[in-house]
Amino acid sequence: MSAPSAAAPVAVPPPEPRRERRRGSGRSRGRSKAPSYGYQVPGPTRKAQRRLGIVFVAPLLALVAVFLLFPMGNALYYVFVDFNGINPAPPFVGLANFREMFGDPDVYKALRNNVIWILVGTTAPIALGLGLALLVWNVRRGGVLYRTAIFLPVILPQVAVGIVWGWIYEPSRGWLNKVLDAVGLDAVTTGWLGNPDTALYAVLGTAVWSTMGFIFVILLSALRNVDLDLIDASLLDGADWWQRLRHIILPQIMPVFLMVTTVTLIGGFGVFDIVFVMTGGGPAGASEVLGTYAYSNAFELNRISYGTTLALLMTVLAVPFAVWLNRLQQRLADGAGT
């Protein structure tokens, strides 16, 4: 019996050459670095940043210069001359327009109406807008319908609003007098826009109706950011609705509340369109405001310089209130941030 033969050696295949992953393929894609050439590209210098900023700001500066600075400079020129809209070289009169303005009794009458407009036209829409916002705040079903219905008067043109409400105030066929007759208040009926005692307040009611929706939407958006945990805690402590509104809700929405107050108050100084459409300042100047009085002098009596002086008075009266409310709003915002 022969001896077993030695086992034949097993051939081991040579290892395959390792393939190098191509740059930019597979997982390494997006990780490749930019080739280095021995130097770094410097960032934009301060001078280049300044030039780029000027390029971006230049269109806005041009618009401000054309539509703000130039008209203001032109207005300052007109208040010191007697321009009737025709004479290319109006004579210089110095402070004569200002002396006439301060001695004009119609100016004080229009200013009194502006004060009434500012007081009523600011407090009424803010109170109504805030009240409606609080009512719709937690409404889930039908909330979109309520918001749309309340905001709808804001998007309507003021001319259309004035004409429609003029029909409502019409003494013989207007809806308001018909409703008052139907409920037994026929003694209250009157020609609302033709009566000097009611003309201004009738126009004010229309303005409040058309402005309330804007305030409602802004304050409703602010109420979305109120901390509900604080309200729940106040309910557990037995706080009533007035205490919750005064000590919890209003402090949290105060910056937005002041912004709305500023916009509404400044609008009271410059009110023009709704008064011009509904009464034109009448009857007998009962609803005349500074805006309509300036318009009538400038474009109906061709006294451009005197009308410009009245418009300048409106600006001078409105700016201090705007600056004060803006600073108060910034102070409250800074206090809330800290």
C-alpha angles and dihedrals in degrees: 000000000000124000117256114265121244116268114264114247115256114235112234113208114236115254116266115249112260112251117225115230112244114244113256096018130111118346093348091063110116093019098084115115125228113262113265118229096185099270139066124237107245118237122244113293124232091255091053091048090050092051092048091050091051090051091053095043097043096084091051092047090050091052092048091049094048100041102029116018097040095048090047092051091046090051092051088053094051095052090063096049136054103244120174097182094259111057108089091202107040116192120254112249102171113206095350093111091053092048090051092048095052090047096046111103091200089063092059091046091052090044090053090053089049090053090051089048092050094049098043098028091053104040098040100054092040092051093046093043093050092047093051091045091054091049094050094038097096098024110124104171114061094001093132091052092051093048092049094048094049095044095045097089090058094065094048116099113257090231091057091045092052093049094048093047089047087061090049091052093046106129101224106027102019120122094230096061091042091054091047090050091050094054094045099259096117090133089067095054116110142145093282098194095035097051113087090212095056106025097090094045092047090056089044090055090054091049092049090051093051095044101043095078094059092053090045094056094045094048092044089055089050091051089059088071096052114119105247092194089069091052091050090049091050090051089055089051091053099250115164125224094268093052091048091049095046102041104028114020103037096047090054095049097035097112091054091042091055091048091054090046091052094050093047095045094049089049088058091061094050101038112143119127102065092044093046093050098045105037109353087226095305166156092075091327093303092135097029114137130182092264096055092040091053090048094050092050095045102042107018099040094029091234097138095165095051092045090051090051090054091049089051089053090056090053094047091052095047101046098067092052091048093050093047095049091045092053091047090051092050091048091053092046091051091048091051091049093053 
